[in-house]
Amino acid sequence: MAENLAEIGIKTTVADISQHILPTIDEDMVGTLEQELRSNGINLILECNIKEITSSGAVTDKNDLIPAEMLILASGTKPNTEIAVACGLKTAKGFVCVDEFMRTSDADIYACGDIAEVTDFVSAQKTGGGLAGSANRQGRLIASHIAGRGYETKPIQWSGVLKVFTQTVAFTGANEYILKKFGVNYQKMIVWTMSNAGYFPNAEWLSLKVIYNPINGKILGAQAVGKNGAEKRIDVISAVMKLGGTVKDLRDMELCYSPPYSNAKDAVNIIGMAIDNVQSGLARPYFGTDFKGLTVLDVRSSSDYKNENIAGSINIPSGQIRERIAEIPLDKPILVICYRGYLSYVVSRILKQHGIENVSFYAGGWQQYKSQI
């Protein structure tokens, strides 16, 4: 709604009770989207609870007035199960309980879509929620069962995509919040790459995140943000995830390549390779924006470093590392950062080859760091 209102010239504010927009997406992936909203004139107010609506607008829990002539409340949804409850059907957590063929507690009544209970693919917990794709597939499943050739429903991965002005965000599986909630052990990787060959027109930055089980490599979730190709990468990862694949399968996926559409090493391959490097013990990734107790080694060009840098960091361009390695202080762990994560990985390997073990690379590089501040 904010996007459409802004597009027709209406000054718009989005107030969100959360620390970041889009709770389906992790905080380290929404920065680009929040920047996109602000760059298109949206006034974004986070960690803001609306306690009162007046004729002048909305009053926050900090007693600030957000002036407005029109307010749109988007406070969530809940299933309308009144008919089901009136019929005496079994419900749980507000959803109609169904079996593997979408039959309710009355074998002659089926339920599907937003009101029906489903199984979460990652946690195996019973839950519910509305997705058009899964609702349509459930409709076919029910019709097939009634016709005598039924098949069982499958767990839901919660794959989705949405547009934020020129950006696209796509996702599948669980995010970090959900995994922490259910006590699931996980690791993650973030890469920044181009949507297609960088020397070809229409190449745009694409950030991709994969969350995985560090023991067996099974994919637990993925998120992508970019102007081109975000949904394509998530569709691929969603299919691998559905079929029980692992992060090594991402490394080995054979995907379409031509400069207008992709790179010879697609983003899906790159993130699979990056995870493989970590699992093989070749390198250790770093995430976040807290650099206390670290020596930050910025290996970007001197001009990029002078333009903007992390306070207290040191700059040695990647091509000069071997001859200037003695300049690197070794009294603290070393964090290497480059522009998008690749050269920082390479430099971390060079340092290890020179006997410097306590070193990590910034996953996603300066691009990822800038998206979070």
Residue pairs with C-beta under 8 A, 6 or more apart in sequence:
1 72
1 74
2 12
2 14
2 37
2 42
3 37
3 40
3 42
3 163
3 164
3 165
5 12
6 12
6 40
6 41
6 42
11 41
11 43
12 41
12 42
12 43
13 42
13 43
13 44
13 45
13 66
13 68
14 21
14 37
14 42
14 43
14 44
14 45
15 45
15 48
15 50
15 58
15 60
15 66
16 44
16 45
16 46
16 47
16 48
17 47
17 48
17 49
18 46
18 47
19 27
19 46
19 47
20 27
20 30
20 34
20 46
21 30
21 33
21 34
21 37
21 44
21 46
22 30
22 33
22 169
23 177
24 158
24 160
24 171
24 175
25 33
25 169
25 171
25 175
25 223
25 225
26 175
26 176
26 177
26 209
26 223
27 372
28 190
28 209
28 287
28 288
28 368
28 371
28 372
29 169
29 190
29 207
29 209
29 223
29 225
30 169
30 225
31 370
31 371
31 372
31 373
32 167
32 207
32 225
32 371
33 164
33 167
33 169
33 225
34 44
35 371
36 164
36 165
36 166
36 167
37 44
37 164
37 165
38 44
40 165
45 60
45 66
48 60
48 61
48 62
49 60
49 61
50 58
50 59
50 60
50 61
51 59
51 60
51 61
52 58
52 59
53 59
53 71
54 65
56 65
56 67
56 68
57 65
57 66
57 67
57 68
57 71
58 65
58 66
58 68
58 71
59 65
59 66
60 66
77 114
77 130
78 94
79 94
79 95
79 96
79 114
79 115
79 128
79 130
80 115
81 91
81 94
81 95
81 96
81 115
84 91
84 96
84 104
84 111
84 115
85 91
87 106
87 109
88 105
88 106
89 96
89 97
89 104
89 105
89 106
89 109
89 111
90 96
90 97
90 104
90 105
91 97
92 117
92 126
93 117
93 126
93 127
93 128
94 128
95 115
95 116
95 117
95 126
95 127
95 128
96 104
96 111
96 115
96 116
96 117
97 104
97 105
97 117
98 104
98 110
98 111
98 112
98 116
98 117
98 153
100 152
100 153
101 110
101 141
101 142
101 145
101 150
101 152
101 153
102 110
102 111
102 112
102 116
102 138
102 141
102 142
102 145
102 153
103 109
103 110
103 145
104 110
104 111
110 142
110 145
110 146
112 135
112 138
112 139
112 141
112 142
113 130
113 135
113 138
113 139
114 128
114 129
114 130
114 135
115 128
116 128
116 138
117 126
117 127
117 128
118 126
118 127
118 128
118 129
118 134
118 153
118 155
118 156
119 125
119 126
119 127
119 153
119 155
119 156
120 126
120 127
120 155
120 156
120 158
120 174
121 155
121 156
121 157
121 158
121 173
121 241
121 242
122 157
122 173
122 174
122 178
122 179
122 184
122 220
122 221
123 174
123 178
123 182
123 184
124 155
125 182
129 156
129 158
131 156
131 158
131 159
131 160
133 159
134 156
138 153
141 150
141 151
141 153
144 150
144 151
145 151
154 242
157 172
157 173
157 238
157 241
157 242
158 171
158 172
158 173
158 174
159 170
159 171
159 172
159 173
159 234
159 235
159 238
160 170
160 171
160 172
161 168
161 169
161 170
161 171
161 230
161 231
161 234
162 168
162 169
162 170
166 227
167 225
167 226
167 227
168 224
168 225
168 226
168 227
168 228
168 230
168 231
169 223
169 224
169 225
169 230
170 223
170 224
170 230
170 231
170 233
170 234
170 235
171 221
171 222
171 223
171 224
171 234
172 221
172 222
172 234
172 237
172 238
172 241
173 211
173 219
173 220
173 221
173 222
173 238
173 241
174 184
174 211
174 220
174 221
175 211
175 221
175 223
176 186
176 188
176 211
178 221
179 186
179 211
179 220
179 221
184 213
184 220
185 213
185 214
185 215
186 211
186 212
186 213
186 214
186 220
187 211
187 212
187 214
187 278
188 209
188 210
188 211
188 212
188 287
189 209
189 210
189 212
189 271
189 274
189 275
189 278
189 285
189 363
190 207
190 208
190 209
190 287
190 341
190 363
190 364
190 368
191 207
191 208
191 267
191 270
191 271
191 274
191 340
191 341
191 363
191 364
192 205
192 206
192 207
192 208
192 340
192 341
192 364
192 365
192 367
192 368
193 205
193 206
193 208
193 263
193 267
193 270
193 340
194 203
194 204
194 205
194 206
194 263
195 202
195 203
195 204
195 205
195 206
195 226
195 227
195 228
195 229
195 262
195 267
196 202
196 203
196 228
196 229
196 259
196 260
196 261
196 262
196 263
197 203
197 259
197 260
197 262
197 263
198 263
199 259
200 259
200 260
201 260
202 228
202 260
203 228
204 226
204 227
204 228
205 226
205 227
205 367
206 224
206 225
206 226
206 227
206 228
206 229
206 230
206 233
206 267
207 224
207 225
207 226
207 364
207 367
207 368
207 371
208 222
208 223
208 224
208 233
208 267
208 268
208 270
208 271
209 222
209 223
209 224
210 219
210 221
210 222
210 237
210 247
210 250
210 271
210 275
211 219
211 220
211 221
211 222
212 218
212 219
212 220
212 246
212 247
212 275
213 219
213 220
214 279
216 246
217 246
217 247
217 248
217 275
217 279
218 241
218 244
218 245
218 246
219 237
219 240
219 241
219 245
219 246
219 247
219 250
222 233
222 234
222 237
222 238
222 241
223 234
224 230
224 231
224 233
224 234
224 267
229 261
229 262
229 267
233 266
233 267
233 268
236 253
236 255
236 268
237 250
237 268
240 249
240 250
240 253
247 271
247 272
247 275
247 276
247 279
248 272
248 276
249 272
250 268
250 269
250 271
250 272
250 275
251 269
251 272
251 273
251 275
251 276
252 269
252 272
253 266
253 268
253 269
253 272
255 262
255 266
255 268
255 269
256 262
257 263
257 264
257 266
265 273
274 285
274 341
274 345
274 363
277 283
277 345
278 284
278 285
282 349
283 345
283 348
283 349
283 352
283 360
283 361
284 348
284 359
284 360
284 361
285 360
285 361
285 362
285 363
286 335
286 360
286 361
286 362
286 363
287 363
288 372
289 369
289 372
289 373
291 310
291 312
291 313
291 335
293 332
293 333
294 332
294 333
294 334
294 335
295 314
295 328
295 329
295 331
295 332
295 333
295 334
295 335
296 310
296 312
296 313
296 314
296 335
296 337
297 313
297 314
297 316
297 328
297 334
297 335
297 336
297 337
297 347
298 305
298 309
298 310
298 313
298 314
298 315
298 316
298 337
298 338
299 315
299 316
299 317
299 318
299 321
299 336
299 337
299 338
299 343
299 344
299 347
300 315
300 317
300 318
300 337
300 338
300 339
300 343
300 366
301 317
302 315
302 317
304 339
304 366
305 315
309 315
310 337
310 369
313 337
314 327
314 328
314 329
316 324
316 327
316 328
318 338
318 343
318 346
318 347
321 347
321 350
321 351
322 350
325 350
325 351
325 354
325 356
328 334
328 351
328 356
330 356
333 358
333 359
333 360
334 351
334 356
334 358
334 359
334 360
335 359
335 360
335 361
335 362
336 344
336 345
336 347
336 348
336 351
336 359
336 360
336 361
336 362
337 344
337 361
337 362
337 365
337 366
337 369
338 344
338 347
338 361
338 362
338 365
338 366
339 365
339 366
339 367
340 364
340 365
340 366
340 367
340 368
341 361
341 362
341 363
341 364
341 365
341 367
341 368
342 365
343 365
344 361
344 362
344 365
345 361
347 361
348 359
348 360
348 361
351 359
352 359
362 368
362 369
364 371
